[in-house]
Amino acid sequence: MLTGDTNGRWWNCFPPLALWVVAGFGCTQNDLPSSAQLSGQADERALMPASQVFAVKEQGSAQSTAADHPKPSSGVIVSDINFMQADTDGDKALDAVAICQNTKVCISRGRTNEQIIYSEPAWVSVRILDVQDTDGRDGAEVILQAFDGEGLLVCLCVIHDADRSIASYQDTGWKSVTVHAVEDTDGLAGREIVFLAKDPLGALRCLCVIHDRSRDVQSYQDWEWSSVKSLWFEDTDGKSGMEVVLEVQNSVEQLSCICIIHDATQRVMKYSNSSWIDGRIILLTDTNGQTGTEIVIGYRSSFGSGIAVIHDGNETIRTYTFRGELPAIQHVGPSSRHKGNDLCVLVERDELVILADRYEQPVPVETCDQGVHSPSGPSVHKGLQLLRPSV
């Protein structure tokens, strides 16, 4: 149960979406690019910049650790892979993966030089998004999007080269899908494919997770979700599997909730406050020294502005409200005698306060290093450079 100054609840997700698994079709060797063509092509895989850098307070940069930045990247997979090498059949040798004839995926065995081509009649164009282990078995799978002649989505498909099959994931409610990551969300063997789907009217259909290991799709959705402003992947509860952290907006583009999807248990934790008018995730960091990362939010309300810290591990949230403009985090770092990072925050009238789990209220300080010990030396009145995802 949620405690603190918030409203929270969790609900079970919707039943798995329908899917179809079809066999891969072999083609003739003439359909495959020559080995000289394959070896001459560069790996053109590219990701959108994982996040955009913004300053909480534009007065320089403070010392911070990698643990204070979101991980892994929550950037959207946007570019095609025209060619790459990976072990796709589990024989420990690199195989060549390429798009051929715009409609087919070609794999040339590194150990035997055997050439296999995968295609479907409905595929008019294909985009390879990634090559990852999605089923927990030997060999990496090829993840792709296929489109018809009108550019409409046919499927999110996964080629299992080890057994020469294609798993086709599709739903009539998906007009478009945006794949955000291939990440372990349930703690089991094989990575999951995480994407946002929109319906034919352009409305958010779901945050969906493909469990290719079991050939099913888990759909997470709520009628209050109008759009997802940002999306992060982080271990927030200290248990196996990464959580999906959503910054959800309502129909008037106000912060509806910070929703955390626990895909391992197929539930969603919703953290919200009726007084929040606007808000955003500022950073992810450990504030109490326990397993699981906390989520730090900057928000505005009718009473002023403030900072909230979500402890998803014990399903609580602490809020700190101040007058004036949004508080600016100056420094993040551990104290000399306690585990977890303290937040040194600049509030109205250029006053500094320390926010720490061990204190019930903000503690005024003259300098940030008075309350926060930095391994690299003090950092006073400097703005922390933080990473922010792009959706």
Backbone torsions as a table, in degrees:
resi	resn	phi	psi	omega
1	MET	NA	140.4	179.3
2	LEU	-76.6	143.1	174.1
3	THR	-126.5	171.7	-179.9
4	GLY	92.7	-168.3	-172.7
5	ASP	-86.1	71.1	-175.7
6	THR	-162.1	167.2	169.4
7	ASN	-114.2	131.6	-178.3
8	GLY	-147.0	153.8	176.2
9	ARG	-162.6	166.0	173.6
10	TRP	-133.6	154.9	-179.5
11	TRP	-143.1	154.7	176.0
12	ASN	-74.2	149.7	-178.7
13	CYS	-79.1	174.2	-178.9
14	PHE	-77.3	161.7	-179.7
15	PRO	-61.2	155.8	179.0
16	PRO	-57.9	144.9	178.2
17	LEU	-77.2	159.9	179.5
18	ALA	-70.1	150.9	177.2
19	LEU	-149.5	161.7	178.8
20	TRP	-129.3	141.2	176.6
21	VAL	-116.4	125.3	-179.0
22	VAL	-125.2	157.9	-179.2
23	ALA	-78.3	151.1	176.2
24	GLY	-78.1	144.8	179.6
25	PHE	-100.5	134.7	176.1
26	GLY	-89.5	147.6	178.2
27	CYS	-124.2	176.7	-178.1
28	THR	-77.5	162.9	-178.9
29	GLN	-64.2	-25.3	-178.7
30	ASN	-65.9	-21.9	179.9
31	ASP	-77.1	-13.1	-173.7
32	LEU	-95.5	137.1	175.3
33	PRO	-59.4	150.3	178.5
34	SER	-67.0	160.4	179.8
35	SER	-61.1	-32.2	178.4
36	ALA	-67.1	-39.0	178.2
37	GLN	-66.1	-41.8	-179.3
38	LEU	-64.1	-46.8	-176.0
39	SER	-68.3	-21.8	-178.0
40	GLY	-86.8	-9.0	-178.1
41	GLN	-89.4	141.1	178.7
42	ALA	-86.8	156.6	174.6
43	ASP	-72.7	110.0	-174.5
44	GLU	-99.1	17.2	176.9
45	ARG	-64.5	136.8	179.4
46	ALA	-150.9	147.1	174.6
47	LEU	-113.8	148.5	168.1
48	MET	-58.3	146.2	176.8
49	PRO	-46.2	129.5	-170.9
50	ALA	-54.6	-32.5	179.8
51	SER	-162.8	165.6	176.7
52	GLN	-104.3	135.2	-176.3
53	VAL	-84.0	133.4	174.6
54	PHE	-139.4	153.7	-178.6
55	ALA	-100.0	134.5	174.4
56	VAL	-70.6	-40.6	175.3
57	LYS	-138.9	117.3	-171.3
58	GLU	-81.6	71.8	177.2
59	GLN	-134.5	33.3	-176.9
60	GLY	108.8	-168.9	-178.6
61	SER	-126.5	140.8	179.6
62	ALA	-97.3	164.3	176.0
63	GLN	-70.7	134.7	175.2
64	SER	-151.1	164.4	-177.7
65	THR	-107.6	166.0	178.7
66	ALA	-61.5	-25.3	-179.1
67	ALA	-66.8	-18.9	-179.4
68	ASP	-85.8	-2.6	-179.2
69	HIS	-107.2	147.7	-179.0
70	PRO	-63.3	145.0	177.3
71	LYS	-149.3	145.9	-8.0
72	PRO	-76.5	-169.7	-179.5
73	SER	-57.7	136.7	175.2
74	SER	-104.9	16.9	177.6
75	GLY	-67.6	156.2	-178.9
76	VAL	-84.1	135.9	174.1
77	ILE	-75.1	111.6	-171.6
78	VAL	-120.5	-14.7	-173.0
79	SER	-111.9	153.2	179.3
80	ASP	-79.5	153.3	167.9
81	ILE	-102.9	112.6	178.3
82	ASN	-84.3	-29.1	178.8
83	PHE	-159.6	139.2	171.4
84	MET	-161.5	168.5	178.7
85	GLN	-116.7	137.3	178.4
86	ALA	-162.8	156.3	174.7
87	ASP	-82.0	101.1	-175.4
88	THR	-95.9	-16.1	-177.6
89	ASP	-112.6	1.8	174.6
90	GLY	80.6	17.5	-179.3
91	ASP	-97.3	11.1	177.1
92	LYS	72.1	7.5	176.4
93	ALA	-111.1	146.4	-179.8
94	LEU	-74.0	133.6	176.6
95	ASP	-110.4	151.5	179.7
96	ALA	-92.5	124.7	-179.7
97	VAL	-114.4	128.1	-177.6
98	ALA	-150.9	160.2	170.3
99	ILE	-90.9	130.6	176.5
100	CYS	-126.6	142.7	180.0
101	GLN	56.6	19.7	175.4
102	ASN	69.1	-16.1	-174.2
103	THR	-119.4	-0.5	-172.0
104	LYS	-133.4	155.6	174.2
105	VAL	-110.1	124.7	-175.4
106	CYS	-110.4	133.6	176.8
107	ILE	-125.8	126.4	177.1
108	SER	-110.2	119.2	-177.1
109	ARG	-64.5	128.1	179.4
110	GLY	-71.9	-30.0	-176.6
111	ARG	-87.5	-37.1	-173.4
112	THR	-113.6	-8.6	-175.6
113	ASN	65.4	11.0	174.9
114	GLU	-65.0	145.2	-176.7
115	GLN	-119.6	124.8	-178.4
116	ILE	-125.4	139.5	178.2
117	ILE	-126.0	134.2	179.1
118	TYR	-111.6	133.1	179.0
119	SER	-158.0	166.5	175.4
120	GLU	-138.2	149.1	-179.7
121	PRO	-57.8	-32.4	-176.0
122	ALA	-81.7	-10.4	-178.6
123	TRP	-78.3	113.4	173.8
124	VAL	-100.1	-29.3	172.0
125	SER	-149.1	152.3	-179.0
126	VAL	-134.7	152.7	174.5
127	ARG	-130.9	119.6	174.3
128	ILE	-82.2	123.5	-177.5
129	LEU	-94.3	-39.0	-176.8
130	ASP	-167.5	164.2	173.7
131	VAL	-128.6	108.3	-174.2
132	GLN	-144.5	161.8	173.5
133	ASP	-79.8	110.4	-178.3
134	THR	-108.0	-11.0	-177.3
135	ASP	-116.3	-0.3	177.9
136	GLY	78.1	5.4	178.8
137	ARG	-106.3	170.6	-179.4
138	ASP	-60.0	138.8	179.5
139	GLY	96.8	138.6	178.2
140	ALA	-88.6	146.4	179.9
141	GLU	-96.4	152.3	178.4
142	VAL	-98.1	120.5	-177.8
143	ILE	-102.4	127.7	-175.2
144	LEU	-145.3	161.2	168.9
145	GLN	-110.0	137.8	177.0
146	ALA	-119.4	143.3	-176.8
147	PHE	-128.6	155.4	177.7
148	ASP	-90.3	-171.4	-176.2
149	GLY	-65.9	-20.0	178.9
150	GLU	-97.0	7.1	-179.9
151	GLY	81.1	10.1	179.2
152	LEU	-85.0	149.1	-177.6
153	LEU	-65.7	127.7	173.0
154	VAL	-91.9	-45.7	-178.3
155	CYS	-170.4	159.2	155.9
156	LEU	-93.2	118.3	-173.5
157	CYS	-119.6	148.8	178.4
158	VAL	-126.2	119.4	178.6
159	ILE	-89.2	122.5	175.8
160	HIS	-101.1	90.0	-174.7
161	ASP	-69.1	-25.7	-179.1
162	ALA	-61.6	-36.4	177.6
163	ASP	-117.5	11.7	174.6
164	ARG	55.9	52.6	177.8
165	SER	-132.9	164.1	177.5
166	ILE	-125.4	126.3	172.1
167	ALA	-96.8	122.2	-175.7
168	SER	-110.2	119.5	-178.8
169	TYR	-109.9	122.6	-176.0
170	GLN	-155.8	157.0	178.6
171	ASP	-154.4	142.2	-178.0
172	THR	-64.5	-19.6	179.6
173	GLY	-84.8	-4.7	179.7
174	TRP	-95.6	107.5	171.6
175	LYS	-87.5	-36.7	177.3
176	SER	-145.9	151.5	177.2
177	VAL	-132.7	145.0	176.5
178	THR	-123.3	109.4	-179.0
179	VAL	-80.2	125.5	-178.2
180	HIS	-100.0	-30.8	-178.5
181	ALA	-168.2	158.2	167.2
182	VAL	-115.6	104.8	-166.7
183	GLU	-145.4	153.6	176.7
184	ASP	-78.2	106.8	-178.9
185	THR	-106.4	-10.8	-177.5
186	ASP	-119.3	-0.7	177.9
187	GLY	78.1	4.3	179.2
188	LEU	-102.6	170.2	-177.7
189	ALA	-61.6	138.8	-179.6
190	GLY	91.5	143.6	179.9
191	ARG	-91.8	151.7	179.1
192	GLU	-97.5	153.7	178.3
193	ILE	-101.8	117.9	-174.8
194	VAL	-109.0	127.0	-178.0
195	PHE	-149.2	157.9	171.7
196	LEU	-101.5	134.3	179.7
197	ALA	-117.5	141.7	175.6
198	LYS	-116.9	148.8	-178.3
199	ASP	-84.6	177.8	-178.2
200	PRO	-58.8	-20.7	178.3
201	LEU	-90.7	-0.6	179.9
202	GLY	87.9	4.5	179.5
203	ALA	-84.5	152.9	178.9
204	LEU	-62.9	123.7	-179.9
205	ARG	-91.6	-47.1	-177.0
206	CYS	-172.3	160.8	156.7
207	LEU	-96.1	113.3	-173.0
208	CYS	-113.5	148.5	179.8
209	VAL	-128.4	120.2	176.7
210	ILE	-88.6	122.3	172.3
211	HIS	-100.6	86.9	-173.6
212	ASP	-67.8	-25.1	178.2
213	ARG	-58.0	-40.5	-179.6
214	SER	-107.5	4.0	177.2
215	ARG	59.9	44.9	175.7
216	ASP	-135.2	167.6	-179.9
217	VAL	-125.0	129.2	176.8
218	GLN	-102.8	127.2	-175.9
219	SER	-110.2	125.1	177.1
220	TYR	-114.4	127.1	-176.8
221	GLN	-161.0	159.5	178.7
222	ASP	-153.7	144.9	-175.6
223	TRP	-64.3	-21.3	179.5
224	GLU	-81.0	-12.9	-178.3
225	TRP	-80.6	110.9	176.1
226	SER	-95.0	-42.1	178.2
227	SER	-155.5	159.5	176.7
228	VAL	-108.6	113.6	-176.4
229	LYS	-76.2	-39.4	177.4
230	SER	-151.1	160.3	-173.2
231	LEU	-143.3	131.4	-175.2
232	TRP	-131.0	158.6	174.0
233	PHE	-124.5	124.6	-175.2
234	GLU	-160.9	152.0	172.6
235	ASP	-85.6	103.9	-176.5
236	THR	-100.8	-11.9	-177.2
237	ASP	-119.9	-0.1	178.7
238	GLY	75.7	9.4	179.3
239	LYS	-107.9	170.5	-177.1
240	SER	-61.5	141.9	179.2
241	GLY	92.7	139.1	178.2
242	MET	-81.8	141.9	173.6
243	GLU	-87.4	152.5	175.0
244	VAL	-102.5	117.9	-177.0
245	VAL	-103.0	121.8	-176.7
246	LEU	-112.9	135.4	170.0
247	GLU	-101.4	100.3	-168.5
248	VAL	-100.7	136.0	176.2
249	GLN	-109.1	154.7	176.2
250	ASN	-91.9	-170.5	-173.7
251	SER	-67.8	-19.0	178.4
252	VAL	-105.1	20.7	174.6
253	GLU	61.5	32.3	171.3
254	GLN	-102.3	156.6	179.6
255	LEU	-62.4	118.9	177.6
256	SER	-88.9	-45.5	-179.0
257	CYS	-168.3	161.5	159.5
258	ILE	-99.6	109.7	-176.0
259	CYS	-109.0	133.9	-177.4
260	ILE	-117.7	119.0	179.9
261	ILE	-91.3	119.3	174.2
262	HIS	-98.7	87.1	-173.6
263	ASP	-68.1	-26.6	179.5
264	ALA	-62.2	-32.3	179.6
265	THR	-113.1	3.0	177.1
266	GLN	55.2	52.5	175.9
267	ARG	-140.4	162.7	-179.6
268	VAL	-125.4	129.8	172.5
269	MET	-99.0	130.2	-178.1
270	LYS	-112.9	119.5	178.8
271	TYR	-112.8	120.7	-177.7
272	SER	-152.9	168.6	177.4
273	ASN	-147.3	130.8	-175.0
274	SER	-64.2	-18.9	-179.1
275	SER	-87.9	-11.2	-179.6
276	TRP	-69.6	123.7	173.8
277	ILE	-94.4	-41.6	178.9
278	ASP	-148.7	156.6	179.2
279	GLY	-172.3	165.8	178.9
280	ARG	-155.6	154.6	174.4
281	ILE	-75.9	126.0	-179.3
282	ILE	-92.7	-48.4	178.2
283	LEU	-161.1	165.9	175.0
284	LEU	-118.1	126.0	-177.8
285	THR	-159.1	162.1	177.7
286	ASP	-87.2	115.6	-178.4
287	THR	-105.0	-8.9	-176.5
288	ASN	-127.3	1.2	178.0
289	GLY	76.5	5.6	178.4
290	GLN	-101.4	167.1	-179.4
291	THR	-63.6	145.2	-177.9
292	GLY	96.3	138.0	-177.7
293	THR	-93.3	140.8	177.1
294	GLU	-88.3	155.8	-179.3
295	ILE	-111.5	122.8	-177.8
296	VAL	-104.5	125.2	-176.0
297	ILE	-117.5	137.6	166.7
298	GLY	-101.2	133.3	-175.5
299	TYR	-139.6	159.6	171.0
300	ARG	-119.1	144.8	179.1
301	SER	-142.2	177.9	178.4
302	SER	-68.7	-14.1	-178.8
303	PHE	-96.9	-7.7	-176.1
304	GLY	143.4	-135.4	178.0
305	SER	-143.7	169.8	-176.8
306	GLY	-175.7	-170.3	179.8
307	ILE	-129.6	136.6	175.5
308	ALA	-121.9	142.8	179.2
309	VAL	-120.5	116.8	-179.6
310	ILE	-92.4	124.6	173.6
311	HIS	-105.3	88.4	-175.6
312	ASP	-70.0	-24.3	179.9
313	GLY	-59.8	-38.3	177.3
314	ASN	-115.6	12.6	172.5
315	GLU	59.5	46.6	177.4
316	THR	-127.9	165.3	177.5
317	ILE	-144.0	137.5	176.6
318	ARG	-115.5	133.6	-179.0
319	THR	-118.6	143.8	177.6
320	TYR	-127.9	116.2	-177.1
321	THR	-107.5	135.4	179.2
322	PHE	-129.1	162.6	173.7
323	ARG	-84.8	160.6	174.0
324	GLY	84.4	-156.4	-175.9
325	GLU	-69.5	168.4	-179.9
326	LEU	-59.1	128.0	179.2
327	PRO	-58.1	148.3	-178.9
328	ALA	-112.1	120.9	177.5
329	ILE	-72.9	123.3	-177.9
330	GLN	-94.9	-32.1	-174.3
331	HIS	-158.4	146.8	175.2
332	VAL	-130.0	126.4	-179.6
333	GLY	-176.8	164.7	-178.4
334	PRO	-77.5	150.6	171.5
335	SER	-79.5	171.0	-175.6
336	SER	-75.3	-20.1	-173.4
337	ARG	-126.8	1.7	-176.7
338	HIS	-132.1	149.3	177.4
339	LYS	-80.4	153.6	-179.2
340	GLY	90.4	156.2	-176.4
341	ASN	-89.7	137.7	171.1
342	ASP	-91.1	154.7	176.6
343	LEU	-110.2	122.7	173.5
344	CYS	-98.1	120.8	-167.9
345	VAL	-124.7	135.6	174.4
346	LEU	-93.2	121.3	-179.0
347	VAL	-113.7	-166.8	-175.8
348	GLU	-58.8	155.1	179.6
349	ARG	61.2	27.1	177.4
350	ASP	56.0	36.0	176.3
351	GLU	-92.6	144.5	178.2
352	LEU	-107.2	137.4	175.7
353	VAL	-135.3	154.7	175.0
354	ILE	-104.1	128.2	172.0
355	LEU	-106.2	121.5	-178.6
356	ALA	-145.3	147.9	-177.6
357	ASP	-61.3	-28.9	-176.5
358	ARG	-78.1	-11.5	179.6
359	TYR	-104.6	138.3	177.2
360	GLU	-74.4	-32.0	-177.2
361	GLN	-128.7	161.5	173.6
362	PRO	-58.8	141.0	-177.8
363	VAL	-108.9	116.9	179.6
364	PRO	-66.5	142.1	176.2
365	VAL	-140.6	161.0	178.1
366	GLU	-86.7	-35.8	178.1
367	THR	-137.9	155.7	-178.0
368	CYS	-63.8	-35.9	-177.6
369	ASP	-74.3	-8.5	175.9
370	GLN	-68.8	-32.4	-178.7
371	GLY	-114.2	-13.7	-176.8
372	VAL	-127.4	124.4	177.9
373	HIS	-94.8	125.0	179.8
374	SER	-106.0	130.8	178.6
375	PRO	-59.5	-25.1	-177.2
376	SER	-100.6	13.4	-179.0
377	GLY	102.1	168.3	-176.1
378	PRO	-68.6	151.1	175.0
379	SER	-136.6	101.6	-171.8
380	VAL	-109.5	133.5	177.0
381	HIS	53.8	42.7	176.2
382	LYS	-121.6	139.2	-177.4
383	GLY	-80.7	134.4	-179.4
384	LEU	-80.1	129.1	175.3
385	GLN	-83.1	120.7	-174.9
386	LEU	-118.7	155.4	178.4
387	LEU	-95.7	142.6	179.6
388	ARG	-135.0	134.8	-177.4
389	PRO	-77.6	165.0	176.7
390	SER	-120.2	130.4	179.7
391	VAL	-117.5	NA	NA
